[in-house]
Amino acid sequence: MKIAVLVNEGPYQHQSADTAWNFCKAAIEAGHEIQRVFFYHDGVNNATKLTEPPQDDRHIVNRWASLNKEHGVDLVVCVAAAMRRGIVEANLAEGFRISGLGQLVESGIQADRVVTFGD
């Protein structure tokens, strides 16, 4: 099954980002394809390389980047939501790319399912 994922919450405000990452990891391990993860609203904060959690805490941004590096998952950040939150190419973490809402629409068309995490 081809799955698209929409993440609407930041990495440390809610459990949504962690749950979305765990969902993606489990889906890949079960043989499904994550067609794209689209970060929208506060979810764009999952893509900043300026995140520096304490050493004993999970590094959610790096977790997402590893999905891109190890499995080729397309990590797309909404350009308008990113700009509102000060996220630009210069501070975008490795593995992420900035694009428009058209990528979310395309995911809805191409994927068998779209799963949303966060409000």
DSSP file (Angstrom, degrees, kcal/mol; ACC not computed):
  #  RESIDUE AA STRUCTURE BP1 BP2  ACC     N-H-->O    O-->H-N    N-H-->O    O-->H-N    TCO  KAPPA ALPHA  PHI   PSI    X-CA   Y-CA   Z-CA
    1    1 A M              0   0    0      0, 0.0    32,-2.7     0, 0.0     2,-0.6   0.000 360.0 360.0 360.0 139.9    0.0    0.0    0.0
    2    2 A K  E     -a   33   0A   0     30,-0.2   110,-2.5   108,-0.1   111,-1.4  -0.861 360.0-169.3 -96.9 121.4    1.2    3.5   -0.8
    3    3 A I  E     -ab  34 113A   0     30,-3.4    32,-2.6    -2,-0.6    33,-0.9  -0.924  14.4-161.0-120.1 134.8    0.7    5.8    2.1
    4    4 A A  E     -ab  36 114A   0    109,-2.9   111,-2.8    -2,-0.4     2,-0.4  -0.896  14.3-154.2-107.2 144.3    1.0    9.6    2.4
    5    5 A V  E     -ab  37 115A   0     31,-2.7    33,-3.3    -2,-0.4     2,-0.5  -0.963   6.9-161.1-124.4 135.9    1.4   11.2    5.8
    6    6 A L  E     -ab  38 116A   0    109,-2.7   111,-2.9    -2,-0.4     2,-0.5  -0.974   6.5-166.4-115.7 123.2    0.4   14.7    7.0
    7    7 A V  E     +ab  39 117A   0     31,-2.8    33,-2.7    -2,-0.5   111,-0.2  -0.950  14.6 169.0-113.8 118.3    2.1   16.0   10.1
    8    8 A N        +     0   0    0    109,-2.8    34,-0.9    -2,-0.5    35,-0.5   0.439  54.2  72.7-107.4  -3.0    0.5   19.2   11.6
    9    9 A E  S    S-     0   0    0    108,-0.4    37,-0.1    33,-0.3    31,-0.1  -0.858  79.6-108.4-119.7 150.8    2.2   19.4   15.0
   10   10 A G     >  -     0   0    0     -2,-0.3     4,-0.7    35,-0.1     7,-0.6  -0.119  36.4-102.7 -69.3 170.2    5.7   20.4   16.1
   11   11 A P  T  4 S+     0   0    0      0, 0.0     7,-0.2     0, 0.0    -1,-0.1   0.738 112.3  22.4 -71.7 -24.6    8.3   17.9   17.4
   12   12 A Y  T  4 S+     0   0    0      5,-0.1     3,-0.1     1,-0.0    -2,-0.0   0.407 107.6  71.7-126.4   2.4    8.1   18.6   21.1
   13   13 A Q  T  4 S+     0   0    0     -3,-0.1     2,-0.3     1,-0.1    -1,-0.0   0.820 109.1   9.3 -85.5 -33.2    4.6   20.3   21.7
   14   14 A H  S  < S-     0   0    0     -4,-0.7     3,-0.4     1,-0.0     4,-0.4  -0.837  73.0-111.2-139.5 170.8    2.5   17.1   21.1
   15   15 A Q  S  > S+     0   0    0     -2,-0.3     4,-2.8     1,-0.2     5,-0.2   0.567  94.0  94.2 -79.8 -10.5    3.0   13.4   20.7
   16   16 A S  H  > S+     0   0    0      1,-0.2     4,-2.7     2,-0.2     5,-0.2   0.858  81.4  49.0 -55.6 -43.8    1.8   13.7   17.1
   17   17 A A  H  > S+     0   0    0     -7,-0.6     4,-2.3    -3,-0.4    -1,-0.2   0.917 114.0  46.3 -65.5 -42.6    5.3   13.9   15.5
   18   18 A D  H  > S+     0   0    0     -4,-0.4     4,-2.7     2,-0.2    -2,-0.2   0.930 114.2  48.3 -62.5 -45.5    6.6   10.9   17.5
   19   19 A T  H  X S+     0   0    0     -4,-2.8     4,-2.5     1,-0.2    -2,-0.2   0.901 111.1  50.5 -63.4 -41.5    3.5    8.9   16.6
   20   20 A A  H  X S+     0   0    0     -4,-2.7     4,-2.5    -5,-0.2    -1,-0.2   0.917 111.5  48.0 -62.4 -44.0    3.7    9.8   13.0
   21   21 A W  H  X S+     0   0    0     -4,-2.3     4,-2.6     2,-0.2    -2,-0.2   0.931 112.7  48.1 -63.4 -45.4    7.4    8.8   12.8
   22   22 A N  H  X S+     0   0    0     -4,-2.7     4,-2.5     1,-0.2    -1,-0.2   0.885 111.1  51.9 -62.5 -38.3    6.6    5.5   14.6
   23   23 A F  H  X S+     0   0    0     -4,-2.5     4,-2.7    -5,-0.2    -2,-0.2   0.942 110.8  47.3 -61.3 -48.1    3.7    4.9   12.2
   24   24 A C  H  X S+     0   0    0     -4,-2.5     4,-2.4     1,-0.2     5,-0.2   0.926 112.5  49.1 -59.9 -46.3    6.0    5.5    9.2
   25   25 A K  H  X S+     0   0    0     -4,-2.6     4,-2.3     1,-0.2    -1,-0.2   0.928 113.8  45.9 -59.8 -47.2    8.7    3.2   10.5
   26   26 A A  H  X S+     0   0    0     -4,-2.5     4,-1.6     1,-0.2    -1,-0.2   0.890 111.4  52.3 -65.0 -40.1    6.2    0.4   11.2
   27   27 A A  H  <>S+     0   0    0     -4,-2.7     5,-2.7     2,-0.2    -2,-0.2   0.914 110.6  47.6 -63.2 -43.0    4.5    0.8    7.8
   28   28 A I  H ><5S+     0   0    0     -4,-2.4     3,-1.7     1,-0.2    -2,-0.2   0.926 110.9  51.0 -63.4 -44.8    7.9    0.5    6.1
   29   29 A E  H 3<5S+     0   0    0     -4,-2.3    -1,-0.2     1,-0.3    -2,-0.2   0.798 106.8  55.4 -63.4 -28.0    8.8   -2.5    8.1
   30   30 A A  T 3<5S-     0   0    0     -4,-1.6    -1,-0.3    -5,-0.2    -2,-0.2   0.432 126.5-100.7 -84.8   0.6    5.5   -4.1    7.2
   31   31 A G  T < 5S+     0   0    0     -3,-1.7    -3,-0.2     1,-0.3     2,-0.1   0.528  79.2 131.6  95.9   6.5    6.3   -3.7    3.5
   32   32 A H      < -     0   0    0     -5,-2.7     2,-0.5    -6,-0.2    -1,-0.3  -0.476  54.1-122.1 -86.7 163.5    4.2   -0.5    2.7
   33   33 A E  E     -a    2   0A   0    -32,-2.7   -30,-3.4    -2,-0.1     2,-1.0  -0.917   7.3-146.4-107.4 127.8    5.6    2.5    0.9
   34   34 A I  E     -a    3   0A   0     -2,-0.5    40,-0.4   -32,-0.2   -30,-0.2  -0.834  16.3-170.6 -89.5 105.2    5.5    5.9    2.5
   35   35 A Q  E     -     0   0A   0    -32,-2.6    39,-0.4    -2,-1.0     2,-0.3   0.877  61.9 -24.2 -67.4 -39.8    4.9    8.0   -0.6
   36   36 A R  E     -a    4   0A   0    -33,-0.9   -31,-2.7    -3,-0.1     2,-0.5  -0.946  47.0-140.5-168.7 148.3    5.5   11.3    1.1
   37   37 A V  E     -ac   5  75A   0     37,-3.0    39,-2.8    -2,-0.3     2,-0.5  -0.988  24.0-162.4-113.5 121.5    5.4   13.0    4.5
   38   38 A F  E     -ac   6  76A   0    -33,-3.3   -31,-2.8    -2,-0.5     2,-0.6  -0.915   4.5-152.9-108.4 124.9    4.1   16.5    4.3
   39   39 A F  E     +ac   7  77A   0     37,-3.2    39,-2.5    -2,-0.5     2,-0.3  -0.862  24.6 167.5-101.2 123.0    4.7   18.9    7.2
   40   40 A Y    >   -     0   0    0    -33,-2.7     3,-2.3    -2,-0.6     5,-0.1  -0.859  46.4  -3.1-134.7 163.1    2.1   21.6    7.6
   41   41 A H  G >  S-     0   0    0      1,-0.3     3,-1.5    -2,-0.3     4,-0.1  -0.258 136.4 -12.2  50.4-134.9    1.1   24.2   10.2
   42   42 A D  G >  S+     0   0    0    -34,-0.9     3,-1.9     1,-0.3    -1,-0.3   0.635 123.7  84.8 -68.9 -11.3    3.4   23.8   13.3
   43   43 A G  G X  S+     0   0    0     -3,-2.3     3,-2.0   -35,-0.5    -1,-0.3   0.738  71.3  75.5 -60.3 -22.5    4.5   20.5   11.8
   44   44 A V  G X  S+     0   0    0     -3,-1.5     3,-2.0     1,-0.3    -1,-0.3   0.745  77.8  75.1 -62.9 -20.8    7.1   22.4    9.8
   45   45 A N  G X  S+     0   0    0     -3,-1.9     3,-0.8     1,-0.3    -1,-0.3   0.627  79.2  73.1 -67.5 -10.8    9.1   22.7   13.0
   46   46 A N  G <  S+     0   0    0     -3,-2.0    -1,-0.3     1,-0.2    -2,-0.2   0.589  94.2  56.0 -71.2 -10.1   10.1   19.1   12.5
   47   47 A A  G <  S+     0   0    0     -3,-2.0    46,-3.3    -4,-0.1     2,-0.4   0.360  76.8 109.7-109.0   4.1   12.3   20.3    9.7
   48   48 A T  B X   -E   92   0B   0     -3,-0.8     3,-1.1    44,-0.2    44,-0.2  -0.678  53.6-154.3 -89.0 132.9   14.6   22.8   11.3
   49   49 A K  T 3  S+     0   0    0     42,-2.5    -1,-0.1    -2,-0.4    43,-0.1   0.500  88.1  79.2 -78.3  -1.6   18.3   22.0   11.8
   50   50 A L  T 3   +     0   0    0     41,-0.5     2,-0.3     2,-0.0    -1,-0.2   0.539  65.5 112.6 -81.3  -6.8   18.3   24.5   14.7
   51   51 A T    <   +     0   0    0     -3,-1.1     8,-0.0    -6,-0.1    -5,-0.0  -0.506  39.3 173.1 -68.0 129.0   16.6   21.9   17.0
   52   52 A E        -     0   0    0     -2,-0.3     3,-0.1     7,-0.0    -1,-0.1  -0.652   8.0-173.9-139.9  79.9   19.1   20.9   19.7
   53   53 A P        -     0   0    0      0, 0.0     6,-0.1     0, 0.0    -2,-0.0  -0.273  39.9 -82.7 -71.3 161.7   17.4   18.6   22.3
   54   54 A P    >   -     0   0    0      0, 0.0     3,-2.0     0, 0.0     0, 0.0  -0.224  44.7-107.2 -58.6 155.8   19.2   17.5   25.4
   55   55 A Q  T 3  S+     0   0    0      1,-0.3     4,-0.1    -3,-0.1     0, 0.0   0.797 118.9  51.5 -58.6 -31.0   21.5   14.5   25.0
   56   56 A D  T 3  S+     0   0    0      2,-0.1    -1,-0.3     0, 0.0     2,-0.3   0.372  99.2  82.1 -90.5   6.7   19.2   12.2   26.9
   57   57 A D  S <  S-     0   0    0     -3,-2.0     2,-0.1     1,-0.1     0, 0.0  -0.722  89.1 -96.5-107.5 159.2   16.2   13.1   24.8
   58   58 A R        -     0   0    0     -2,-0.3     2,-0.8     1,-0.1     3,-0.1  -0.436  26.7-136.6 -71.9 148.5   15.1   11.9   21.4
   59   59 A H     >  -     0   0    0      1,-0.2     4,-1.8    -2,-0.1     3,-0.2  -0.824  22.4-177.8-108.2  91.0   16.1   14.0   18.4
   60   60 A I  H  > S+     0   0    0     -2,-0.8     4,-2.3     1,-0.2     5,-0.2   0.859  78.5  56.4 -62.7 -39.0   12.9   13.9   16.3
   61   61 A V  H  > S+     0   0    0      1,-0.2     4,-2.4     2,-0.2    -1,-0.2   0.924 109.0  47.4 -59.6 -44.1   14.4   16.0   13.4
   62   62 A N  H  > S+     0   0    0     -3,-0.2     4,-2.1     2,-0.2    -1,-0.2   0.852 107.6  57.0 -65.8 -34.0   17.2   13.4   13.0
   63   63 A R  H  X S+     0   0    0     -4,-1.8     4,-1.3     2,-0.2    -2,-0.2   0.940 109.3  45.1 -61.4 -46.1   14.6   10.6   13.1
   64   64 A W  H >X S+     0   0    0     -4,-2.3     4,-1.5     1,-0.2     3,-0.6   0.934 111.1  53.2 -62.3 -45.2   12.8   12.1   10.2
   65   65 A A  H 3X S+     0   0    0     -4,-2.4     4,-2.5     1,-0.2    -1,-0.2   0.860 104.2  56.7 -59.0 -35.6   16.0   12.7    8.3
   66   66 A S  H 3X S+     0   0    0     -4,-2.1     4,-3.1     1,-0.2     5,-0.4   0.841 101.2  56.7 -67.2 -31.8   16.9    9.0    8.8
   67   67 A L  H <X S+     0   0    0     -4,-1.3     4,-1.6    -3,-0.6     6,-1.5   0.890 110.7  45.0 -63.8 -37.3   13.7    7.9    7.1
   68   68 A N  H  X S+     0   0    0     -4,-1.5     4,-1.6     4,-0.2    -2,-0.2   0.943 117.8  42.8 -67.9 -48.1   14.7   10.0    4.1
   69   69 A K  H  < S+     0   0    0     -4,-2.5    -2,-0.2     1,-0.2    -3,-0.2   0.907 123.7  34.1 -67.5 -44.0   18.3    8.7    4.1
   70   70 A E  H  < S+     0   0    0     -4,-3.1    -1,-0.2    -5,-0.2    -3,-0.2   0.792 135.8  19.0 -85.7 -29.3   17.6    5.0    4.7
   71   71 A H  H  < S-     0   0    0     -4,-1.6    -3,-0.2    -5,-0.4    -2,-0.2   0.393  96.3-117.0-126.3   1.2   14.3    4.6    2.9
   72   72 A G     <  +     0   0    0     -4,-1.6    -4,-0.2     1,-0.2     2,-0.2   0.736  48.2 172.7  69.7  23.0   14.1    7.5    0.4
   73   73 A V        -     0   0    0     -6,-1.5     2,-0.6    -9,-0.1    -1,-0.2  -0.485  34.7-123.8 -68.1 129.2   10.9    8.9    2.1
   74   74 A D        -     0   0    0    -40,-0.4   -37,-3.0   -39,-0.4     2,-0.7  -0.650  24.7-163.5 -76.9 116.4   10.1   12.3    0.5
   75   75 A L  E     -cd  37  96A   0     20,-0.7    22,-2.0    -2,-0.6     2,-0.4  -0.891  11.5-176.0-107.1 105.0   10.0   14.9    3.4
   76   76 A V  E     -cd  38  97A   0    -39,-2.8   -37,-3.2    -2,-0.7     2,-0.5  -0.880  11.8-159.0-112.1 132.1    8.2   18.0    2.2
   77   77 A V  E     -cd  39  98A   0     20,-3.0    22,-2.6    -2,-0.4     2,-0.2  -0.918  28.2-114.1-109.7 129.1    7.7   21.2    4.2
   78   78 A C  E  >  - d   0  99A   0    -39,-2.5     4,-2.3    -2,-0.5    22,-0.2  -0.453  21.5-146.0 -63.7 125.1    4.9   23.7    3.3
   79   79 A V  H  > S+     0   0    0     20,-2.6     4,-2.5    -2,-0.2     5,-0.2   0.901  94.5  46.8 -63.1 -44.5    6.6   26.9    2.1
   80   80 A A  H  > S+     0   0    0      2,-0.2     4,-1.9     1,-0.2    -1,-0.2   0.932 115.2  45.1 -66.6 -45.4    4.0   29.3    3.5
   81   81 A A  H  > S+     0   0    0      1,-0.2     4,-0.9     2,-0.2    -1,-0.2   0.880 114.4  50.7 -65.1 -37.5    3.8   27.6    6.9
   82   82 A A  H ><>S+     0   0    0     -4,-2.3     5,-3.0     1,-0.2     3,-0.8   0.932 108.7  49.7 -66.0 -46.2    7.6   27.4    7.1
   83   83 A M  H ><5S+     0   0    0     -4,-2.5     3,-1.4     1,-0.3    -1,-0.2   0.884 106.3  56.4 -62.6 -38.2    8.2   31.1    6.2
   84   84 A R  H 3<5S+     0   0    0     -4,-1.9    -1,-0.3     1,-0.3    -2,-0.2   0.782 112.6  43.1 -61.9 -25.5    5.7   32.1    8.9
   85   85 A R  T <<5S-     0   0    0     -4,-0.9    -1,-0.3    -3,-0.8    -2,-0.2   0.227 120.9-104.2-107.7  12.3    7.8   30.3   11.4
   86   86 A G  T < 5S+     0   0    0     -3,-1.4     2,-0.7     1,-0.2    -3,-0.2   0.685  72.6 141.5  77.5  18.5   11.2   31.4   10.2
   87   87 A I      < +     0   0    0     -5,-3.0     2,-0.2    -6,-0.2    -1,-0.2  -0.855  19.0 155.1 -98.5 118.8   12.1   28.2    8.4
   88   88 A V    >   -     0   0    0     -2,-0.7     3,-1.5    -3,-0.1     4,-0.3  -0.773  60.7 -85.0-131.4 174.5   14.0   28.8    5.2
   89   89 A E  G >  S+     0   0    0      1,-0.3     3,-1.2    -2,-0.2    -2,-0.0   0.847 122.4  63.6 -51.2 -37.5   16.4   26.8    3.1
   90   90 A A  G 3  S+     0   0    0      1,-0.3    -1,-0.3     0, 0.0    -3,-0.1   0.781 114.0  30.2 -63.6 -28.1   19.3   28.1    5.2
   91   91 A N  G <  S+     0   0    0     -3,-1.5   -42,-2.5    -5,-0.1   -41,-0.5   0.120  89.2 123.8-119.4  23.1   18.1   26.4    8.4
   92   92 A L  B <   -E   48   0B   0     -3,-1.2   -44,-0.2    -4,-0.3     3,-0.1  -0.687  62.8-119.2 -83.5 132.5   16.3   23.4    6.8
   93   93 A A    >   -     0   0    0    -46,-3.3     3,-1.5    -2,-0.4    -1,-0.1  -0.275  39.5 -83.9 -68.9 157.0   17.6   20.0    8.1
   94   94 A E  T 3  S+     0   0    0      1,-0.2    -1,-0.1   -46,-0.0   -26,-0.1  -0.338 113.8  28.7 -61.6 138.3   19.1   17.5    5.8
   95   95 A G  T 3  S+     0   0    0      1,-0.4   -20,-0.7    -3,-0.1     2,-0.2   0.195  98.9 101.6  97.2 -15.2   16.7   15.3    3.9
   96   96 A F  E <   -d   75   0A   0     -3,-1.5    -1,-0.4   -49,-0.1     2,-0.3  -0.653  49.4-166.7 -98.6 156.6   13.8   17.9    3.9
   97   97 A R  E     -d   76   0A   0    -22,-2.0   -20,-3.0    -2,-0.2     2,-0.4  -0.991  18.4-125.9-140.4 151.6   12.7   20.1    1.1
   98   98 A I  E     +d   77   0A   0     -2,-0.3     2,-0.3   -22,-0.2   -20,-0.2  -0.802  43.7 140.2 -97.9 134.8   10.4   23.1    0.9
   99   99 A S  E     -d   78   0A   0    -22,-2.6   -20,-2.6    -2,-0.4   -19,-0.2  -0.887  42.8 -86.7-156.4-174.2    7.5   23.1   -1.5
  100  100 A G    >   -     0   0    0     -2,-0.3     3,-1.8   -22,-0.2     4,-0.5  -0.339  45.2 -89.4-101.0-179.7    3.9   24.1   -1.8
  101  101 A L  T >> S+     0   0    0      1,-0.3     4,-2.2     2,-0.2     3,-0.6   0.672 113.1  80.3 -63.1 -18.0    0.5   22.7   -1.0
  102  102 A G  H 3> S+     0   0    0      1,-0.2     4,-2.7     2,-0.2    -1,-0.3   0.834  86.9  58.3 -57.8 -31.6    0.4   21.1   -4.5
  103  103 A Q  H <> S+     0   0    0     -3,-1.8     4,-1.8     2,-0.2    -1,-0.2   0.851 105.2  49.2 -67.4 -34.1    2.7   18.4   -3.1
  104  104 A L  H <> S+     0   0    0     -3,-0.6     4,-2.1    -4,-0.5    -2,-0.2   0.917 111.9  48.0 -69.2 -43.5    0.0   17.6   -0.5
  105  105 A V  H  X S+     0   0    0     -4,-2.2     4,-1.5     1,-0.2    -2,-0.2   0.929 110.5  51.9 -61.3 -45.4   -2.7   17.5   -3.2
  106  106 A E  H  X S+     0   0    0     -4,-2.7     4,-2.8     1,-0.2     5,-0.2   0.890 107.6  52.6 -58.6 -40.6   -0.5   15.2   -5.4
  107  107 A S  H  X S+     0   0    0     -4,-1.8     4,-2.7     1,-0.2    -1,-0.2   0.911 106.1  53.7 -61.5 -42.5    0.0   12.9   -2.4
  108  108 A G  H  < S+     0   0    0     -4,-2.1    -1,-0.2     1,-0.2    -2,-0.2   0.815 113.8  42.9 -61.7 -30.5   -3.8   12.6   -2.0
  109  109 A I  H  < S+     0   0    0     -4,-1.5    -2,-0.2    -3,-0.2    -1,-0.2   0.896 120.5  38.6 -80.5 -43.8   -4.1   11.6   -5.6
  110  110 A Q  H  < S+     0   0    0     -4,-2.8    -2,-0.2    -5,-0.2    -3,-0.2   0.792 102.2  77.7 -83.0 -29.8   -1.2    9.2   -5.8
  111  111 A A  S  < S-     0   0    0     -4,-2.7  -108,-0.2    -5,-0.2     3,-0.1  -0.439  70.4-139.0 -84.1 155.4   -1.4    7.5   -2.4
  112  112 A D  S    S+     0   0    0   -110,-2.5     2,-0.3     1,-0.2  -109,-0.2   0.805  91.4  15.3 -75.7 -31.4   -3.9    4.7   -1.5
  113  113 A R  E     -b    3   0A   0   -111,-1.4  -109,-2.9    -6,-0.1     2,-0.5  -0.993  61.7-152.1-143.1 146.3   -4.3    6.4    2.0
  114  114 A V  E     -b    4   0A   0     -2,-0.3     2,-0.5  -111,-0.2  -109,-0.2  -0.990  16.9-164.8-117.5 122.6   -3.5    9.7    3.6
  115  115 A V  E     -b    5   0A   0   -111,-2.8  -109,-2.7    -2,-0.5     2,-0.4  -0.933   5.4-155.1-112.6 127.4   -3.0    9.5    7.3
  116  116 A T  E     -b    6   0A   0     -2,-0.5     2,-0.5  -111,-0.2  -109,-0.2  -0.846   6.8-166.2-107.7 136.5   -3.0   12.8    9.4
  117  117 A F  E     +b    7   0A   0   -111,-2.9  -109,-2.8    -2,-0.4  -108,-0.4  -0.985  58.7   9.1-121.6 122.8   -1.3   13.4   12.7
  118  118 A G              0   0    0     -2,-0.5  -109,-0.1  -111,-0.2  -112,-0.0  -0.147 360.0 360.0  95.6 165.9   -2.3   16.4   14.7
  119  119 A D              0   0    0   -111,-0.1    -1,-0.2    -2,-0.1  -112,-0.0   0.467 360.0 360.0 -71.0 360.0   -5.0   19.0   14.4
